[in-house]
């Protein structure tokens, strides 16, 4: 248990010796530096240095009033909240500074995402920044986790096309449900404004990322068209497989979807002419 706690403390910025010293102070509050060095079995000078560093980081408090300097641990939650506030302030300051720097665009590459957290943060940012269209092709769990984000986008006027594996109540979004793809994992494909895309494949519980990429390169419009057509194909295929749908109803539905999501070119005009032809 102690080793795992030390590892977690190191994750929030403490060194190995600082993590050990913090746990020792927590176990024996109001201890002197000499006592902590005995508990740790470390040389006193190294222990004093670690304790001074913990005081500077706000992880422990030093009582200077007594004859011997003693230490008390600060609750970990308080430390994390203070660190987060400081990081937010630094981020704001850095962003203000970066706004004054002219930066040529350098996002034509395909960037690898390393964790599920990175995937979801990037997806949330794409949805938040979308101004015109969003297309998502995903398994159930990723869609559910991002559902509030999609609903917010639809509320501010973004057109949202979602292709999922089972029907979900998503007011304001065009939702197309089809069938399970059959692979062992959760997929998320997201295209925003035909200009940036994210493709990720995760474990079924979304605890680990198998592969993930994000880009704003020239492939985005192509990926938009591919997944848009896939969604429309599944909608029409499901209608054909259901009893009671006439050819006219299927044609009307395809025309409605193409009017909303199709791209403007000679192919769209030709398709509309075919779809609008009266039945023989």
Secondary structure, 3 states (H helix, E strand, C coil): CHHHHHHHHHHCCCCHHHHHHHHHHHHCCCEEHHHHHHHHCCCHHHHHHHHHHHHHHCCEEEECCCCCCEEEECCHHHHHHHHHHHHHHHHHHHHHHHHCCCCCCCCCCEEECCCHHHHHHHHHHHHHHCCCEEEEEECHHHHHHHHHHHHHHHHCCCEEEEEECCCCCCCCCEEEECCCCCCCCEEEEEEECCCEEEEEEECCCCCCEEEEEEECCCCHHHHHHHHHHHHHHHHHHHHHHCCCCCHHHHHHHHHHHHHHHCCCCHHHHHHHHHHCCCCC
